Amino acid sequence: MRRVLLAVYLIALGFAGAPQATAIEPGRAVCEGYCVVVGGGCYVFLSLFMGKEKCDSMYKGCVEGCVAGLVESRMERE
């Protein structure tokens, strides 16, 4: 039950935090929202087998990779 509540909390946090992140860096909010959903799924389903630390590092890697992809695509357009 706690894992489901944690996942719902992370998803809600991703959607609530989107407007502030958009003002800081366009596109980052989309990355964070996607990675919160993926990270929430990891906490609910996979943390029993892999551990919480793996889900934390997966979330951080997801955000960094997504933002790097956005920066690279912007540079290609310019």
N, C-alpha and C positions, 0 to 999 in steps of 0.2 A: 504494500500500500504506500509505503514511503517513497518508493521509486516512481510510482505513478504520479504522486504529488510533486516530486522533484521535476519530473519531465514536464508537467503542466506549468509549473512555476517558470522553468527555463523558457518554454515556448511563449508564455505571457510576457516575460521579461524581454524577449527578442522583439516582440511586436510593440511593446511599450517604449522600448529604447530606440526605435527606428528613427523618429523625427530628429532627435538630437544628433545621432550619428550622421544623418544626411547633411546636416548643417556643417559638420566638421569635414567630411570627405564624401563626395557623391559616390554612390555605389557601395560604400562600405556597409550601409544598413542592410542591403540585400544580402551581402555575404554573411553578416552576422545573423540575420534571420534564418537563412538556410542552415548555417552551422549550428545554431541553437536547436533546430529541429533534429538534425543528425546527431548532435551530442545528447539530446534528450533520449533519443532512441537507443543510443549506446548505453546510457545510464540504466535504462529500464531493462533492456534485453541482454546486453553483453557484459555488463560490469560484474555479473556473477562469475563468469568464466575468465575474463581478462583482468579485472580489477579496475577500480575507480581511476587510478593514475593513467591508465591507457586511454580512457575516455577523455580525461583532461587534456592529454597531449594530442589526441585526435582532434579535439575542438580547436585548440590553438593552431595546429597545423592546417586545419580546414580554413580558418579565417586568414592566416598568412598567405596560403596558396591562392585563395580566391582574390584577395586584394592585390597580390602580385600579378595575377592574370588580368585584372582590370587595368592596372597601371601599364602593363605590356600592351594591351589592346589599344589604350589611349595613345601610347607612343607610336604605334603602327599607323594610326589614323593621321597623326600630325606630320 
